[in-house]
């Protein structure tokens, strides 16, 4: 079975073309930025990723801008949903295929609402990267529009790893030098909310860069949908934080899946090491045990 890779100017156009070719239940394998374009790879909905070879054959399609994108998207929204187990539906559309190796881009941008734990996530990603690739020295960058008047917790977490965070101003952050494999960049946008989108648009241009949308569990689904929509053009992955305090509800996860985004990391606890993990089908079925009786029964 051939995977289809679509390259377009933004994620919406790429998703429109994939859904036109494979239907609304296409299985998304990966999303990344290359040369200023968004590249999304997907399989038909009836293909089990576990049955595929390590690198299935692909068909690459370049999408030109079209005036019919909005009409096509409206048509897809009106399509009747498939009558499947809602948890199985989430597993197929929300999670990346299990068994794929975790990819480490050379530049990771972290965005999200206040209080989501973005700075802690930056430190955790650095720790995870240093364990996964010994000898790597991540560069943690946290742009600051003005002098900080509060305790710099990020500096304390970095000190535990022998790192020192960089605190450039906005102009300096706009002109960051390119990252390298030996010194990948983790850019925490916590302290520059008014400039976050502008910085992300500039810094995401690096080939293979990843924007992580950091969301705490317990947000209202409408807020999640709005945040996903605000950042959708950057084709972000999603990290959920605070799972030691609360499990995500069904409608929270559906809001992420409905935006076409992938949940690639979850965070629990207060430590730096082993606090991040990649969610799997077992996690979703475990969370479903706390949902409504009908959903919990369907998940068994």
VENBEL-V581084 format. One record per residue. N is the residue number from 1. RES is the residue in one small letter. PHI is phi in radians with two decimals (NA if undefined). OMEGA is omega as a letter, one per 20 degrees, with the letter a starting at -180 (* if undefined). D_CENTER is the distance of its C-alpha to the mean C-alpha in Angstrom with 1 decimal. Layout:
n = (N	N)
res = (RES	RES)
phi = (PHI	PHI)
omega = (OMEGA	OMEGA)
d_center = (D_CENTER	D_CENTER)
//
This chain:
n = (1	2	3	4	5	6	7	8	9	10	11	12	13	14	15	16	17	18	19	20	21	22	23	24	25	26	27	28	29	30	31	32	33	34	35	36	37	38	39	40	41	42	43	44	45	46	47	48	49	50	51	52	53	54	55	56	57	58	59	60	61	62	63	64	65	66	67	68	69	70	71	72	73	74	75	76	77	78	79	80	81	82	83	84	85	86	87	88	89	90	91	92	93	94	95	96	97	98	99	100	101	102	103	104	105	106	107	108	109	110	111	112	113	114	115	116	117	118	119	120	121	122	123	124	125	126	127	128	129	130	131	132	133	134	135	136	137	138	139	140	141	142	143	144	145	146	147	148	149	150	151	152	153	154	155	156	157	158	159	160	161	162	163	164	165	166	167	168	169	170	171	172	173	174	175	176	177	178	179	180	181	182	183	184	185	186	187	188	189	190	191	192	193	194	195	196	197	198	199	200	201	202	203	204	205	206	207	208	209	210	211	212	213	214	215	216	217	218	219	220	221	222	223	224	225	226	227	228	229	230	231	232	233	234	235	236	237	238	239	240	241	242	243	244	245	246	247	248	249	250	251	252	253	254	255	256	257	258	259	260	261	262	263	264	265	266	267	268	269	270	271	272	273	274	275	276	277	278	279	280	281	282	283	284	285	286	287	288	289	290	291	292	293	294	295	296	297	298	299	300)
res = (x	x	x	x	x	x	x	x	x	x	x	x	x	x	x	x	x	x	x	x	x	x	x	x	x	x	x	x	x	x	x	x	x	x	x	x	x	x	x	x	x	x	x	x	x	x	x	x	x	x	x	x	x	x	x	x	x	x	x	x	x	x	x	x	x	x	x	x	x	x	x	x	x	x	x	x	x	x	x	x	x	x	x	x	x	x	x	x	x	x	x	x	x	x	x	x	x	x	x	x	x	x	x	x	x	x	x	x	x	x	x	x	x	x	x	x	x	x	x	x	x	x	x	x	x	x	x	x	x	x	x	x	x	x	x	x	x	x	x	x	x	x	x	x	x	x	x	x	x	x	x	x	x	x	x	x	x	x	x	x	x	x	x	x	x	x	x	x	x	x	x	x	x	x	x	x	x	x	x	x	x	x	x	x	x	x	x	x	x	x	x	x	x	x	x	x	x	x	x	x	x	x	x	x	x	x	x	x	x	x	x	x	x	x	x	x	x	x	x	x	x	x	x	x	x	x	x	x	x	x	x	x	x	x	x	x	x	x	x	x	x	x	x	x	x	x	x	x	x	x	x	x	x	x	x	x	x	x	x	x	x	x	x	x	x	x	x	x	x	x	x	x	x	x	x	x	x	x	x	x	x	x	x	x	x	x	x	x	x	x	x	x	x	x	x	x	x	x	x	x)
phi = (NA	-1.60	-1.40	-1.89	-1.96	-1.97	-2.01	-2.55	-1.20	-2.59	-1.17	-1.12	-1.13	-1.13	-1.14	-1.02	-1.18	-1.11	-1.18	-1.12	-1.50	-2.00	1.62	-1.20	-1.79	-1.01	-1.64	-1.34	-1.66	-2.80	-2.41	-2.71	-1.79	-2.42	0.97	1.38	-1.96	-1.70	-2.08	-2.14	-1.95	-2.54	-2.13	-1.02	-1.16	-1.66	-1.77	-1.52	-1.01	-1.15	-1.51	-1.51	-1.17	-0.93	-2.33	-1.16	-1.04	-2.22	-2.02	-1.73	-2.22	-1.67	-1.80	-1.50	-0.96	-2.45	-1.41	-1.65	-1.04	-1.13	-1.13	-1.12	-1.12	-1.09	-1.13	-1.15	-1.13	-1.41	-1.13	-1.17	-1.19	-1.29	-1.47	-2.19	-0.96	-1.07	-1.25	-1.09	-1.07	-1.15	-1.02	-1.28	-1.86	-1.72	-1.76	-1.21	-0.98	-1.23	1.70	-1.34	-1.18	-1.24	-1.61	-2.04	-1.20	-1.47	-2.48	-2.06	-1.84	-2.09	-2.23	2.70	-1.29	-1.03	1.40	-1.38	1.62	-1.17	-1.15	-1.11	-1.12	-1.03	-1.15	-1.17	-1.10	-1.10	-1.11	-1.14	-1.17	-1.16	-1.30	-1.27	-2.29	-0.94	1.67	-1.36	-2.11	-1.09	-1.85	-1.60	-2.12	-2.25	-1.00	-2.34	-1.16	-2.59	-1.06	-1.41	-1.93	-2.18	-1.08	-1.61	-1.16	-1.05	-1.09	-1.14	-1.13	-1.12	-1.06	-1.10	-1.81	1.30	-1.98	-2.23	-1.25	-1.59	-2.16	-1.27	-1.38	-1.12	-1.10	-1.16	-1.14	-1.11	-1.95	-1.04	-1.17	-1.11	-1.35	-2.36	-1.10	-1.31	-2.37	-1.16	-1.84	-2.08	-1.83	-1.64	-1.64	-1.03	-1.63	-2.38	-1.00	-1.22	-1.99	-1.05	-1.14	-1.14	-1.11	-1.08	-1.09	-1.37	-1.43	-1.30	-1.17	-1.10	-0.99	1.40	-1.10	-2.18	-1.77	-1.81	-1.60	-1.60	-2.21	-1.43	-1.14	1.71	-1.23	-1.12	-0.96	-1.16	-1.19	-1.07	-1.05	-1.16	-1.10	-1.08	-1.16	-1.08	-1.85	-1.04	-1.09	-1.61	0.85	-1.33	-1.63	-2.08	-2.07	-1.69	-2.02	1.41	-1.29	-1.34	-1.79	-2.81	-1.63	-1.16	-1.52	-0.99	-1.22	-1.16	-1.19	-1.13	-1.10	-1.20	-1.11	-1.13	-1.45	1.37	-1.74	-1.89	-1.55	-1.88	-2.54	-2.30	-2.28	-2.54	1.55	-1.94	-1.51	-1.53	-1.63	1.11	-1.50	-1.71	-2.59	-1.70	-1.22	-2.32	-1.03	-1.09	-1.13	-1.11	-1.22	-1.17	-1.09	-1.09	-1.13	-1.76	-1.53	-1.08	-0.94	-1.15	-1.22	-1.07	-1.17	-1.18	-1.36	-1.31)
omega = (a	r	r	r	a	r	a	a	r	a	a	r	r	r	r	a	r	a	r	a	a	a	a	a	r	a	a	r	a	r	r	r	r	r	r	r	r	a	r	r	a	r	r	a	a	a	r	a	a	a	a	r	a	r	a	r	a	r	a	a	r	a	r	r	a	r	a	a	a	r	r	a	r	r	r	r	a	a	a	r	r	a	a	r	a	r	r	r	r	a	a	a	a	a	r	a	r	r	r	a	r	a	r	r	r	r	r	r	a	r	r	a	r	r	a	a	a	a	r	r	r	r	a	r	r	r	a	r	a	r	a	a	a	a	r	r	a	r	r	a	a	a	a	a	a	a	a	r	a	r	a	a	a	r	r	r	r	a	r	a	a	a	r	a	r	a	a	r	a	a	r	r	r	a	r	r	a	r	r	r	a	a	r	a	r	a	a	a	a	a	a	a	a	a	a	a	r	r	a	a	a	a	a	a	r	a	r	r	a	r	r	r	a	a	r	r	r	r	r	a	r	r	r	a	a	r	r	r	a	a	a	a	a	a	a	r	a	r	r	a	r	a	r	a	a	r	r	r	a	a	r	a	r	r	r	a	a	r	r	a	a	r	a	r	r	a	r	r	a	a	r	a	r	r	r	r	r	a	r	a	r	r	a	r	r	r	a	r	r	r	a	a	a	r	a	r	r	a	a	*)
d_center = (26.1	24.5	20.8	20.3	18.3	18.2	18.1	18.4	18.5	15.4	12.8	15.3	18.1	16.4	15.4	19.0	20.5	18.8	19.8	23.2	23.7	22.2	22.2	19.8	19.1	17.9	15.7	12.6	12.6	10.3	9.0	10.1	12.4	16.0	19.0	17.7	16.8	13.7	14.1	13.0	14.9	16.0	19.0	21.5	21.0	24.0	22.9	22.1	19.7	21.8	24.8	23.5	24.6	22.2	21.9	22.9	24.6	22.7	23.9	22.4	22.9	22.9	22.6	25.0	24.6	26.3	27.9	27.3	23.5	23.9	26.6	24.7	21.8	24.3	26.0	23.0	22.4	26.0	25.8	26.7	24.0	24.9	26.9	24.9	24.0	21.1	19.6	20.0	18.5	15.3	15.3	15.6	13.1	10.3	10.3	10.3	14.1	15.6	17.5	15.3	15.4	12.5	12.1	12.6	12.4	15.2	13.4	10.3	10.2	9.4	10.1	11.0	14.3	17.3	17.7	14.1	14.8	13.0	15.9	16.2	12.7	13.7	16.8	15.4	13.1	16.4	18.4	16.3	16.5	20.2	20.9	19.2	20.9	24.2	25.6	22.4	22.6	19.3	20.0	18.5	18.9	19.1	20.8	23.5	25.5	28.5	30.1	28.4	30.7	28.8	28.3	25.7	24.0	21.5	24.7	26.0	23.0	23.0	26.8	26.3	24.6	27.1	24.8	25.5	22.9	23.6	24.1	24.7	25.7	23.8	26.1	25.7	21.9	22.2	24.2	22.3	23.6	21.5	19.8	21.2	20.5	22.8	21.4	17.6	16.4	14.1	14.4	14.5	15.0	16.5	20.0	19.8	18.4	21.0	19.9	16.1	15.5	18.4	17.3	13.8	15.7	18.0	15.9	13.2	16.4	16.5	16.1	13.1	11.4	7.6	6.5	4.6	5.6	8.0	10.0	13.3	14.8	17.8	16.6	18.6	16.8	18.1	16.5	13.1	13.9	15.1	12.2	9.8	12.8	13.3	10.1	9.9	12.1	9.7	7.5	4.2	0.7	3.2	6.2	9.5	12.6	16.3	16.7	20.1	21.3	20.1	18.4	16.0	18.2	18.1	17.8	14.8	12.9	14.6	13.5	9.8	11.1	13.6	11.3	10.2	6.5	5.6	6.0	6.0	7.9	10.6	13.2	16.9	20.1	21.3	21.3	19.6	20.1	18.9	17.0	13.6	13.3	11.5	12.3	14.8	17.2	19.5	17.3	16.9	20.7	21.4	19.7	21.6	24.8	24.5	24.0	26.9	29.6	29.1	25.4	26.2	29.1	27.2	24.6	27.5)
//
